[in-house]
Amino acid sequence: MNLAEILKMALGSLGANKLRSFLTMSGITIGVFSVIGVMTAVTALRSSIETGISFLGTNMFQFAKFPVTGGGDGPQRRRIELRRDITLAQAMRYQQLMEGASNVVCLKTFDRSGNAQAVYNGRKTTPGLTFAGSNEHFVTANQFSIESGRNLTPDDCELARPVIIIGQGILAKLFPSENPLGKVIKIREHTYTVIGVFESKGSAFGQSQDDIALIPVTRFLNDFGSERVSINIATQASSQLVYNDTIEKGITAMRIVRELKPENENDFELYSNDSLISAFAKVADVIAAGSFVISGIALLAAGVGIMNIMLVSVTERTKEIGIRKSIGARKKNILTQFLIEAVAISLAGGVMGIILGVAGGNGLAMLLSASVVFPWNWAAIGLIVCSGIGVGFGFYPAWKAASLDPIEALRYE
């Protein structure tokens, strides 16, 4: 018998028991779906993370009270919460110390109430705007651009002027058909004069970056108080060549303004775009490891299922095997046929798992505004693993079938 005939007979045997074959391959499908789905979503998010999470400008680093991940849980979280806030006075002192080392030092703080809403002439935005206080370096440090009007100035911050720059989302809702410049809007019961409009920045991780309102940091603290408010300080190195030196100078300046002694550890966090991407990568690795464990268990169970079904098939077809051997079928022909059946079930489940996994992973990525990808490497690995499962768990039943004595097989009832 040639390979084509053996393949035709193997697939015909599977087709004769469609429900059993489908249920057997479902275990493989679940295992492959879990890992391919997770890796598709992670790959899609990784491809957009470098742009989506890179809210700091080129050669920027930032000091803050809390780490970007929030500090975790338990004693470590409580220790971070007990840190002193970074005050505006400390931030401005830092800015003075960094003169000559950096021309861009952005001081900023964000509204944490979650209910910031802009109101103008009876029109309102939805609550939950990104409402912040900063200085003239916000646009550089956070990769924004001014479309119309002007940026904040040092005088705006020094005099705590009630002026505001709004994003395209606020512009569309409050000023659909008029020029916003010079108009007065209200946010959290305080009024501000619009002096500028940001260019559209789109969305990141499913959240609009255009629903933003920015006022001078001094005005923000005057209006809402400085209690339980910590200032973030973003600093830009003049070039990549002096980036590390600027970070060292920045750490020294922060320790000075925080009045830390040499033996004291830093009571502030330092992070950059690279550290943010690294933090996401660690989370993604943990998620991937979890999916591997789950899929490994599912695939092991599915492999046992394949072996069980193939043993049942050998028992059911004992007389058929005896007839084939009696008319000249060789041991390798029987072995090959049953191996092909096992591998076909496994590969069919794997292909279905890949299709569902790619669809599910990209569906999640699209919800988070990430690009659609197809993880070719993981798909190839999945098919190789499925083939290995088919061969590994199907070999014993195939060997048992191939080793049957034709006389005894013909007597089987």
C-alpha positions as CSV (number, residue, x, y, z in Angstrom):
1,M,0.0,0.0,0.0
2,N,1.3,3.5,-0.8
3,L,1.1,6.4,1.6
4,A,-1.9,8.0,-0.3
5,E,-4.0,4.8,0.2
6,I,-3.0,4.6,3.9
7,L,-3.9,8.3,4.4
8,K,-7.3,7.8,2.7
9,M,-8.1,4.8,4.8
10,A,-7.1,6.6,8.0
11,L,-9.2,9.7,7.3
12,G,-12.1,7.4,6.3
13,S,-12.0,5.7,9.6
14,L,-12.1,9.0,11.4
15,G,-15.0,10.1,9.3
16,A,-17.0,7.0,10.2
17,N,-17.0,8.2,13.9
18,K,-17.4,11.9,13.5
19,L,-18.8,12.7,16.9
20,R,-16.1,10.7,18.7
21,S,-13.4,12.2,16.6
22,F,-14.8,15.7,17.3
23,L,-15.0,15.2,21.1
24,T,-11.4,13.8,21.1
25,M,-10.0,16.7,19.2
26,S,-11.9,19.3,21.4
27,G,-9.4,18.7,24.2
28,I,-6.5,19.6,21.9
29,T,-8.5,22.6,20.7
30,I,-9.0,23.9,24.3
31,G,-5.3,23.6,25.2
32,V,-4.1,25.2,22.0
33,F,-6.7,28.0,22.2
34,S,-5.6,29.0,25.7
35,V,-2.0,29.5,24.8
36,I,-2.5,30.9,21.3
37,G,-5.2,33.3,22.5
38,V,-3.1,34.6,25.3
39,M,0.1,34.9,23.2
40,T,-1.9,36.6,20.4
41,A,-3.2,39.2,22.8
42,V,0.2,39.7,24.4
43,T,1.9,40.0,21.1
44,A,-0.6,42.6,19.9
45,L,-0.2,44.6,23.1
46,R,3.6,44.4,22.9
47,S,3.5,45.8,19.4
48,S,1.5,48.9,20.6
49,I,3.0,49.2,24.1
50,E,6.1,51.0,22.9
51,T,3.9,53.8,21.5
52,G,0.9,53.5,23.9
53,I,2.9,53.5,27.1
54,S,5.6,55.9,26.0
55,F,3.8,58.9,27.4
56,L,7.2,60.4,28.3
57,G,9.1,62.3,25.6
58,T,12.5,61.4,24.1
59,N,15.3,61.0,26.7
60,M,12.9,61.6,29.6
61,F,12.8,60.2,33.1
62,Q,10.4,60.9,35.9
63,F,10.4,61.0,39.7
64,A,7.2,60.2,41.6
65,K,6.0,59.1,45.0
66,F,4.5,55.9,43.7
67,P,6.0,53.3,41.3
68,V,4.3,52.9,38.0
69,T,2.8,49.6,39.0
70,G,1.2,51.1,42.2
71,G,3.5,49.4,44.6
72,G,1.9,46.0,45.0
73,D,0.1,44.8,48.1
74,G,1.0,44.2,51.7
75,P,3.8,45.7,53.7
76,Q,5.6,47.1,50.6
77,R,2.5,49.0,49.6
78,R,2.0,50.4,53.1
79,R,5.7,51.4,53.2
80,I,5.3,53.4,50.0
81,E,2.1,55.0,51.1
82,L,3.9,56.3,54.2
83,R,6.4,58.2,52.1
84,R,6.2,62.0,52.2
85,D,4.5,63.7,49.3
86,I,6.7,65.5,46.8
87,T,5.7,69.1,47.4
88,L,5.7,71.9,44.9
89,A,8.4,73.7,46.9
90,Q,10.6,70.6,46.6
91,A,9.8,70.3,42.9
92,M,10.7,73.9,42.2
93,R,13.9,73.6,44.3
94,Y,14.8,70.5,42.1
95,Q,14.2,72.6,39.0
96,Q,16.7,75.2,40.2
97,L,19.3,72.5,41.0
98,M,18.9,71.0,37.5
99,E,19.6,74.3,35.7
100,G,22.3,73.7,33.2
101,A,21.8,70.0,33.3
102,S,18.4,70.1,31.7
103,N,16.3,72.7,30.0
104,V,13.0,70.7,30.4
105,V,11.7,70.0,33.9
106,C,8.0,69.3,33.9
107,L,6.1,69.6,37.2
108,K,2.7,68.0,37.1
109,T,0.0,66.5,39.2
110,F,-3.4,64.9,38.3
111,D,-6.9,65.1,39.7
112,R,-7.6,61.8,41.5
113,S,-11.3,62.5,42.2
114,G,-12.5,60.8,39.0
115,N,-15.4,63.2,38.6
116,A,-13.8,66.1,36.7
117,Q,-16.3,67.4,34.2
118,A,-16.1,70.5,32.0
119,V,-19.2,72.7,31.6
120,Y,-19.8,75.5,29.1
121,N,-23.1,77.3,28.2
122,G,-25.3,74.4,29.2
123,R,-23.1,71.8,27.5
124,K,-21.2,69.2,29.5
125,T,-18.5,66.5,29.0
126,T,-18.8,63.1,30.6
127,P,-17.2,62.9,34.1
128,G,-13.7,61.5,34.5
129,L,-11.7,63.9,32.4
130,T,-7.9,63.8,32.7
131,F,-7.5,67.0,34.6
132,A,-4.0,68.1,35.5
133,G,-1.9,70.9,36.7
134,S,1.5,71.4,35.1
135,N,4.0,74.0,33.7
136,E,5.0,75.0,30.2
137,H,7.0,71.8,29.7
138,F,4.0,69.5,29.8
139,V,3.7,69.3,26.0
140,T,7.4,68.3,25.6
141,A,7.4,65.8,28.5
142,N,4.2,64.1,27.5
143,Q,4.4,64.3,23.7
144,F,1.5,66.7,23.1
145,S,1.3,69.5,20.6
146,I,-0.7,72.7,20.5
147,E,-3.1,73.0,17.6
148,S,-4.5,76.5,18.2
149,G,-3.9,79.2,20.8
150,R,-0.9,79.1,23.0
151,N,0.9,77.0,25.6
152,L,1.3,77.7,29.3
153,T,4.0,80.2,30.1
154,P,6.3,80.6,33.2
155,D,4.2,83.7,34.1
156,D,1.0,81.7,34.0
157,C,2.5,79.4,36.7
158,E,4.2,82.1,38.7
159,L,1.0,84.2,38.9
160,A,-1.3,81.1,39.2
161,R,-3.5,82.4,36.3
162,P,-6.9,80.7,35.8
163,V,-6.2,79.6,32.3
164,I,-6.7,76.2,30.6
165,I,-5.7,74.2,27.6
166,I,-8.2,71.6,26.4
167,G,-8.1,68.4,24.3
168,Q,-10.0,67.6,21.2
169,G,-12.5,65.6,23.1
170,I,-13.6,68.5,25.2
171,L,-13.5,70.8,22.2
172,A,-15.9,68.6,20.3
173,K,-18.4,68.4,23.2
174,L,-18.3,72.0,24.4
175,F,-17.5,74.0,21.2
176,P,-18.9,72.0,18.3
177,S,-19.4,75.2,16.2
178,E,-17.4,78.0,17.8
179,N,-13.9,79.1,18.6
180,P,-13.1,78.1,22.2
181,L,-10.2,80.6,22.7
182,G,-11.1,83.2,25.2
183,K,-14.2,81.3,26.4
184,V,-14.6,80.5,30.1
185,I,-15.4,76.9,31.2
186,K,-16.1,75.4,34.6
187,I,-14.4,72.3,36.1
188,R,-15.1,71.2,39.6
189,E,-16.8,74.5,40.5
190,H,-13.8,76.6,39.3
191,T,-13.7,78.7,36.1
192,Y,-10.9,78.9,33.6
193,T,-10.3,80.8,30.4
194,V,-9.4,78.7,27.4
195,I,-6.0,79.7,25.9
196,G,-5.2,76.7,23.8
197,V,-6.3,73.5,22.2
198,F,-4.2,70.3,22.0
199,E,-3.8,68.4,18.8
200,S,-5.6,65.1,18.7
201,K,-3.6,62.2,20.2
202,G,-6.1,59.4,19.8
203,S,-6.5,56.5,22.2
204,A,-4.2,54.3,24.2
205,F,-5.4,51.0,25.7
206,G,-9.0,51.9,25.0
207,Q,-8.9,55.3,26.8
208,S,-9.0,58.6,24.9
209,Q,-6.1,60.9,25.3
210,D,-8.1,63.8,24.0
211,D,-10.3,64.2,27.0
212,I,-7.7,66.2,28.8
213,A,-7.7,69.7,30.5
214,L,-4.5,71.3,31.7
215,I,-4.1,74.3,34.0
216,P,-1.0,75.8,35.7
217,V,0.2,73.6,38.6
218,T,0.1,76.6,41.0
219,R,-3.5,77.3,40.1
220,F,-4.4,73.6,40.6
221,L,-2.9,73.6,44.1
222,N,-4.6,77.0,44.9
223,D,-8.0,75.7,43.8
224,F,-7.9,72.2,45.2
225,G,-5.4,72.3,48.0
226,S,-2.0,70.7,48.4
227,E,-2.9,68.2,51.1
228,R,-2.3,64.6,50.0
229,V,-1.1,65.9,46.6
230,S,2.3,64.7,45.3
231,I,4.1,66.3,42.3
232,N,5.6,64.2,39.5
233,I,8.8,65.6,38.1
234,A,9.7,64.7,34.5
235,T,13.2,65.7,33.3
236,Q,14.7,65.6,29.8
237,A,18.3,64.9,29.1
238,S,19.8,67.0,26.3
239,S,20.8,63.9,24.4
240,Q,21.1,60.1,24.7
241,L,24.8,60.5,25.3
242,V,24.3,62.4,28.6
243,Y,21.1,60.6,29.6
244,N,22.7,58.4,32.3
245,D,24.7,61.4,33.7
246,T,21.5,63.5,33.8
247,I,19.7,60.7,35.7
248,E,22.5,60.6,38.2
249,K,22.4,64.4,38.6
250,G,18.6,64.2,39.0
251,I,18.8,61.6,41.7
252,T,21.4,63.7,43.6
253,A,19.1,66.8,43.3
254,M,16.1,64.8,44.5
255,R,18.0,63.5,47.5
256,I,19.0,67.1,48.3
257,V,15.5,68.5,48.1
258,R,14.1,65.6,50.1
259,E,16.9,66.2,52.7
260,L,18.0,62.6,52.7
261,K,21.1,61.6,54.6
262,P,23.7,59.4,52.9
263,E,22.6,56.3,54.8
264,N,18.9,56.9,53.9
265,E,17.4,55.0,50.9
266,N,15.6,56.9,48.2
267,D,12.0,57.7,49.2
268,F,10.8,58.3,45.6
269,E,10.5,56.3,42.4
270,L,12.4,56.8,39.2
271,Y,11.1,55.5,35.9
272,S,11.4,56.0,32.2
273,N,9.7,54.7,29.1
274,D,12.1,51.7,29.1
275,S,11.2,50.9,32.7
276,L,7.5,51.1,31.9
277,I,7.9,48.7,29.0
278,S,10.0,46.4,31.2
279,A,7.2,46.4,33.9
280,F,4.6,45.5,31.3
281,A,6.9,42.7,29.9
282,K,7.2,41.2,33.4
283,V,3.4,41.1,33.7
284,A,3.1,39.7,30.2
285,D,5.6,36.9,31.1
286,V,3.6,35.9,34.2
287,I,0.4,35.8,32.1
288,A,2.2,33.7,29.5
289,A,3.6,31.3,32.1
290,G,0.1,30.8,33.5
291,S,-1.3,30.1,30.1
292,F,1.4,27.5,29.4
293,V,0.6,25.7,32.6
294,I,-3.1,25.6,31.9
295,S,-2.6,24.6,28.2
296,G,0.0,22.0,29.3
297,I,-2.5,20.3,31.6
298,A,-5.3,20.5,28.9
299,L,-3.0,19.0,26.3
300,L,-1.8,16.2,28.6
301,A,-5.5,15.3,29.3
302,A,-6.2,15.5,25.6
303,G,-3.3,13.3,24.8
304,V,-4.6,10.7,27.2
305,G,-8.0,11.0,25.6
306,I,-6.4,10.3,22.2
307,M,-4.6,7.2,23.5
308,N,-7.8,5.9,25.0
309,I,-9.9,6.5,21.9
310,M,-7.2,4.9,19.7
311,L,-7.1,1.8,22.0
312,V,-10.9,1.5,21.7
313,S,-10.6,1.9,17.9
314,V,-8.0,-0.9,17.8
315,T,-10.3,-3.2,19.8
316,E,-13.3,-2.4,17.6
317,R,-11.3,-3.0,14.4
318,T,-9.4,-6.1,15.5
319,K,-11.1,-8.3,12.9
320,E,-10.5,-5.7,10.2
321,I,-6.8,-5.6,11.1
322,G,-6.7,-9.4,10.8
323,I,-8.3,-9.4,7.4
324,R,-5.9,-6.8,6.1
325,K,-2.9,-8.6,7.4
326,S,-4.1,-11.9,5.9
327,I,-4.3,-10.4,2.4
328,G,-0.8,-8.9,2.7
329,A,-0.8,-5.7,4.7
330,R,2.5,-5.2,6.4
331,K,3.1,-4.3,10.0
332,K,4.4,-0.8,9.0
333,N,1.2,-0.2,7.0
334,I,-1.0,-0.8,10.0
335,L,1.3,1.2,12.3
336,T,1.3,4.1,9.8
337,Q,-2.4,4.1,9.4
338,F,-3.2,4.3,13.1
339,L,-0.4,7.0,13.7
340,I,-1.9,9.1,10.9
341,E,-5.3,8.8,12.6
342,A,-3.9,10.0,15.9
343,V,-1.9,12.8,14.3
344,A,-4.9,13.9,12.2
345,I,-7.1,14.2,15.3
346,S,-4.4,16.1,17.1
347,L,-3.7,18.5,14.2
348,A,-7.4,19.1,13.5
349,G,-7.8,20.2,17.1
350,G,-4.7,22.3,16.9
351,V,-5.8,24.1,13.8
352,M,-9.2,24.8,15.3
353,G,-7.5,26.0,18.5
354,I,-5.2,28.4,16.6
355,I,-8.1,29.9,14.6
356,L,-10.1,30.4,17.8
357,G,-7.1,31.7,19.7
358,V,-6.1,34.2,17.1
359,A,-9.7,35.5,16.8
360,G,-10.1,35.7,20.6
361,G,-6.7,37.3,21.2
362,N,-7.1,39.9,18.5
363,G,-10.6,40.6,19.7
364,L,-9.2,41.5,23.1
365,A,-6.4,43.5,21.5
366,M,-9.0,45.5,19.4
367,L,-10.9,46.3,22.5
368,L,-7.7,47.8,23.9
369,S,-7.1,49.7,20.6
370,A,-4.0,47.5,19.8
371,S,-3.0,46.4,16.4
372,V,-4.2,43.1,15.0
373,V,-1.4,40.5,14.6
374,F,-1.0,36.8,13.7
375,P,1.6,35.0,15.8
376,W,3.2,32.8,13.1
377,N,5.9,31.5,15.4
378,W,3.4,30.4,18.1
379,A,1.1,28.9,15.5
380,A,4.0,26.9,14.1
381,I,5.0,25.8,17.5
382,G,1.4,24.8,18.3
383,L,1.2,22.6,15.2
384,I,4.5,20.9,16.0
385,V,3.4,20.3,19.6
386,C,0.1,18.8,18.3
387,S,2.0,16.5,15.9
388,G,4.2,15.4,18.8
389,I,1.1,14.7,21.0
390,G,-0.5,12.7,18.1
391,V,2.7,10.6,17.6
392,G,3.5,10.3,21.3
393,F,0.1,9.3,22.6
394,G,-0.9,7.4,19.4
395,F,2.2,5.3,19.1
396,Y,1.3,2.6,21.6
397,P,-2.2,2.0,20.2
398,A,-0.7,1.9,16.7
399,W,2.0,-0.5,17.8
400,K,-0.6,-2.7,19.5
401,A,-2.6,-2.8,16.3
402,A,0.4,-3.5,14.1
403,S,1.5,-6.3,16.4
404,L,-1.7,-8.3,16.4
405,D,-1.4,-11.9,15.2
406,P,-3.6,-12.2,12.1
407,I,-5.0,-15.6,13.0
408,E,-6.0,-14.5,16.5
409,A,-7.4,-11.2,15.0
410,L,-9.6,-13.2,12.6
411,R,-11.0,-15.2,15.5
412,Y,-11.9,-12.1,17.4
413,E,-15.7,-11.6,17.9
